[in-house]
Amino acid sequence: MKLKELESCLQQVDGFEEPKILLEQYPTSPHIAACMLYTIHNTFDDIEGKLIADLGCGCGVLSIGAAMLDAGLCVGFDIDKDALDIAQTNAEEFEISNIDLVQCDLCALEVGYAQKFDTVIMNPPFGTKHNQGK
């Protein structure tokens, strides 16, 4: 899949109607998501056939993009059920079956769980809402 084609597809992914600022739900733009995933796929060969973890997956733009690049399986983790509902709807609209979604607090995951994945992708929170300046 070409970069422009991936970006065009990702522009169709629904985002948050009302992002929860305290959860720092800032969406990854289709352009950034496409460039990031395209580089991971074509430069490092870390998507096709791989087990991908999408931490704080939100509405699923990174998981969906990785799935479009033939990831073996994408597992999206998010604490917010509303975000996961949107991600599930997005995956269904694209008829993507190689995505699983898990509602959890990432801080509570066991360390050994991380060793199960080949590649980890994320749009990290900036940490500004709970940062005490320490």
Steps between C-alpha positions, in 0.01 A plus 500: 500500500632844409538775758236727344254210477550418868454864599186524288352194672588629846319826427180294511558383860253661739649689793374626833186710503582625850859417599561455872770754572598339832577180306698711253306369201684691230451319169784401272443669165461272196816652349716434806350154554559404137860629497579331829352163403642512147849557642464222758377267226735585212819599680499262795268218380325507838132479402421238237425168669594639843312511830445872564406673827335842465523661843231758571342415166217752525281477190738253338669696222841339560357150543290534186797630304719213621226252411484650150874435471436131569588475868445149630290636788462843657397522863377845599506587870308792648352589837200675343207283393356780285824518300501122457140509378602748229806288415279190470258682270792625289643149468159366399450776241834411341415129528825439686512178698861499623437745786416417862414771751565479874368738765758536774728735688841452337671567832338184635628268225752239604854556373510159330205598285719745307734222391219344295501776237732552207429871461349768724339810352342793679409865500621569854327742734700812570454466875386859544169434679637310799852644503585678824816648349727260686 
